[in-house]
Amino acid sequence: MSQIICRDLSLSYNGKTVSEGVSFTVEAGDYLCIVGDNGSGKTTLMKAILGLKLPDKGEILFDKESRVRAGDIGYLPQQTESSKDLPASVYETVLSGFSGKMGLRPFHTKAEREEARKNMERMGVLHLEKKSFSELSGGQRQRVLLARALCAASKILLLDEPVSGLDPNAAADMYSVIQDLNKNLGITVIMITHDIEAVVRYSSKVLRMGTVPTFFGSAEEYEHNSFHSENDEEDKNV
Ligand code: ADP
């Protein structure tokens, strides 16, 4: 079952084309890695999927049967220096994942508070709930933000370079948490990454962005066709 269908998208800023001819599908339970050089349009594509950027051409369709909409996608943004200083406790940070569902309601429901605790437990950060977000290690912060993204949505997660800046142990830990969500909870994962080893190891599908995407297919095909290198001079498949 296709959860997201992107057809012939063109994306630009101020009339300057970033990407065109972007077509791919995301099936329920996929683990799609989006790779490509810096500036190749990966983040812009994520924004389009989240409904934050309108395509100039083409369309993004969400599966009606499983009631997936852009608003049902949990998003883990790239960590920046300023995002590390979030002036909130771990619990408040996770709970803020529900803000898109609250409308004008000023308080969180009991069900939301329980769900937040469940997601913190799932991510192994419940014992940190009273701590300030800014006191956490990089790996703990990412787990907390994943718990937050799970509050926002439980079907699809969009992760923008989730292990960037983490030490090798924390990165391996993060990959294992993401794999668990994908395999055991059936959550569809769409991940921007530069980590080609992880792409080959964990993903089911790969989209390689460029001005025109240069590859979309299974992770096996990607590996087989030697698209390992982020520094490929020439792309051999379109
Ligand atoms: P990637 O995530 O692959 O590094 P981006 O999607 O961030 O690439 O950027 C693609 C291109 O769009 C780059 O040339 C970048 O400079 C440009 N770009 C990104 N965001 C904006 C913006 N808000 N306004 C104008 N140009 C932008």
Boltz pocket constraint, residues with backbone or C-beta under 6 A from the ligand:
constraints:
  - pocket:
      binder: B
      contacts: [[A, 13], [A, 14], [A, 18], [A, 36], [A, 37], [A, 38], [A, 39], [A, 40], [A, 41], [A, 42], [A, 43], [A, 44], [A, 45]]
      max_distance: 6.0
